[in-house]
Amino acid sequence: MSAVLSIGSKFPEFKKKAVVSIEKGKEFGEVSLEQSTSAGKWTVLFWWPKDFTFVCPTEIAEFNKKYNDFQDRDANLIGASTDSEFVHLAWRNNHDDLRNLRLPMLADTSKSLAEELGILSEEEKVAYRATFIIDPQGITRWVSVYDLSVGRNVNEVLRVLDALQTDELCPCNWKGGEETLTQQLAK
């Protein structure tokens, strides 16, 4: 396995097929990093191992519940796995918590992006539960990788995004709206 893409690294450019709707004839689209960076937006890209599993839909549904919170922070939210766009669509159509998703489900069927990011599991060659926060210049600012069996905390992703967007020093357990260390030092 290659090393996980690190903080400060230029995030790889990508353009992949994705499920963007369950409306007949409008199910598929293309998703790229350039869509975010050219609009001056942040990107939050989160990966799950496999469709039609148990932990994954709990995370995807929670990210979807917080969709507006990401939009309010000028961040495009993208979900991804190595399953195909057709599997993503079947899963969305068959899972109550996924039918009304507002975020695209990226299909990295070639596993090329997951491999470049260093997040493919050795045994099954599926993506770990990885989350990347990418700034508007396409630079990786936060990486979090979880074991296959452990779901992540979406509120923590939002907290880190808030902290990164302050461009200031943020102490342990800092939350958006609280004073930063930079503000305390300036007093």
Secondary structure, 3 states (H helix, E strand, C coil): CCCCCCCCCECCCCEEEEECCCCCCCCEEEEEHHHHHCCCCEEEEEECCCCCCCHHHHHHHHHHHCHHHHHHCCEEEEEEECCCHHHHHHHHHHCHHHCCCCCCEEECCCCHHHHHHCCECCCCCCECEEEEEECCCCEEEEEEEECCCCCCCHHHHHHHHHHHHHCCCCCCCCCCCCCCHHHHHHC
